[in-house]
Amino acid sequence: MEEMLTTEQAASVLRLHVKSVQSLARRGGLPGVRVGRKWLFPRAALLARLGRAVRATAPRLADLSGRNQLPGRVVGISLAGVMGEVRVRVGEQELVSIITRASVKRLGLKVGDEVLAVIKATDIMIGRP
């Protein structure tokens, strides 16, 4: 059975106000079903829509060799000594990058900024949940 989200949960996933989600649903702009006075939204369809929107608007850094460029939003920055920990939300997941304090400053990073997490690795492990 498909997981369904309430209006509040859908708003959180889409980073929209609850009233915006309701308005979009009424106009047919979001996949959803009305149950009484409430709306329910299929989680997978919302995530797919979110992914398409992010990919369509996200800039690419063409001058990098890293092919795995994931658009996200900075959700936390912790600085200690010469290093910084930058947490980036990509969809419903969070990535953590350790970079120099100077890089945090040079990039002008702050919570809420849209960024690209560029992954360059020789090995990527795959596991099952």
C-alpha positions as CSV (number, residue, x, y, z in Angstrom):
1,M,0.0,0.0,0.0
2,E,1.3,3.4,-1.0
3,E,2.3,5.7,1.9
4,M,0.1,8.8,2.1
5,L,1.1,12.1,3.7
6,T,-1.1,14.7,5.4
7,T,-1.2,18.3,4.1
8,E,1.2,19.3,6.9
9,Q,3.6,16.5,6.0
10,A,3.4,17.3,2.3
11,A,4.1,21.0,3.1
12,S,7.2,19.9,5.1
13,V,8.5,17.7,2.2
14,L,7.9,20.4,-0.4
15,R,9.1,23.2,1.8
16,L,5.8,25.1,1.2
17,H,3.2,26.7,3.5
18,V,0.2,24.4,4.3
19,K,-2.2,26.8,2.5
20,S,0.0,26.7,-0.6
21,V,-0.2,22.9,-0.7
22,Q,-4.0,23.0,-0.2
23,S,-4.3,25.6,-3.0
24,L,-2.1,23.6,-5.4
25,A,-4.1,20.4,-4.6
26,R,-7.5,22.2,-5.3
27,R,-6.2,23.4,-8.7
28,G,-4.8,20.0,-9.6
29,G,-1.2,21.1,-9.3
30,L,-0.4,18.4,-6.8
31,P,-1.4,14.7,-6.9
32,G,-3.7,14.2,-4.0
33,V,-7.0,12.9,-2.9
34,R,-9.6,14.6,-0.7
35,V,-10.9,12.6,2.2
36,G,-13.7,14.5,3.9
37,R,-12.2,18.0,4.6
38,K,-8.6,16.8,4.5
39,W,-6.1,16.1,1.7
40,L,-3.8,13.1,1.4
41,F,-0.8,13.0,-0.9
42,P,1.1,10.0,-2.2
43,R,4.6,10.3,-0.8
44,A,6.4,8.8,-3.8
45,A,4.7,11.2,-6.2
46,L,5.6,14.2,-4.1
47,L,9.2,13.2,-3.9
48,A,9.4,12.5,-7.7
49,R,7.9,16.0,-8.3
50,L,10.4,17.6,-5.9
51,G,13.2,15.8,-7.6
52,R,12.1,17.0,-11.0
53,A,11.8,20.6,-9.8
54,V,15.2,20.6,-8.2
55,R,16.9,19.0,-11.2
56,A,15.2,21.5,-13.6
57,T,16.4,24.5,-11.7
58,A,19.7,23.4,-10.3
59,P,22.9,24.8,-11.9
60,R,25.6,22.4,-12.8
61,L,29.3,23.0,-12.2
62,A,30.5,22.0,-15.7
63,D,34.1,22.7,-15.0
64,L,34.4,19.9,-12.4
65,S,35.2,16.2,-13.0
66,G,32.7,15.1,-10.3
67,R,29.6,13.8,-12.1
68,N,27.5,13.2,-9.0
69,Q,26.3,16.8,-8.3
70,L,23.4,16.8,-5.9
71,P,21.4,20.0,-5.4
72,G,20.5,20.7,-1.7
73,R,20.1,23.3,1.0
74,V,22.5,24.0,3.9
75,V,20.8,23.1,7.1
76,G,23.7,23.5,9.5
77,I,27.3,24.8,9.9
78,S,29.6,24.0,12.8
79,L,33.0,25.6,12.9
80,A,35.9,24.3,15.1
81,G,39.4,25.4,14.7
82,V,40.5,25.5,11.1
83,M,37.7,23.1,10.0
84,G,34.0,23.3,9.4
85,E,31.2,20.8,9.2
86,V,28.5,21.7,6.7
87,R,25.2,19.7,6.7
88,V,23.3,19.7,3.4
89,R,19.7,18.4,3.0
90,V,19.3,16.6,-0.3
91,G,15.7,15.5,-0.7
92,E,14.9,13.7,2.6
93,Q,18.5,12.8,3.3
94,E,21.3,14.8,4.9
95,L,24.9,14.8,3.8
96,V,27.8,16.0,5.9
97,S,30.9,17.6,4.4
98,I,34.1,18.5,6.3
99,I,35.8,21.5,4.7
100,T,38.1,24.2,5.9
101,R,36.9,27.2,7.8
102,A,38.4,29.3,5.0
103,S,36.3,27.5,2.4
104,V,33.1,28.1,4.4
105,K,34.1,31.8,4.5
106,R,35.2,32.0,0.8
107,L,31.9,30.4,-0.3
108,G,30.0,32.7,2.0
109,L,28.0,29.7,3.2
110,K,25.1,30.2,5.6
111,V,22.1,28.1,6.7
112,G,19.4,28.2,4.1
113,D,21.7,28.6,1.1
114,E,21.1,26.4,-2.0
115,V,24.3,24.5,-2.9
116,L,25.6,21.6,-4.9
117,A,27.1,18.6,-3.0
118,V,29.6,17.3,-5.5
119,I,30.7,13.7,-4.8
120,K,34.0,12.5,-6.2
121,A,34.8,9.0,-5.0
122,T,36.6,6.0,-6.4
123,D,34.2,3.6,-4.6
124,I,30.6,4.0,-3.6
125,M,29.2,1.2,-1.5
126,I,25.6,0.0,-2.0
127,G,23.6,-1.7,0.7
128,R,20.0,-2.8,1.3
129,P,17.9,-1.1,4.0
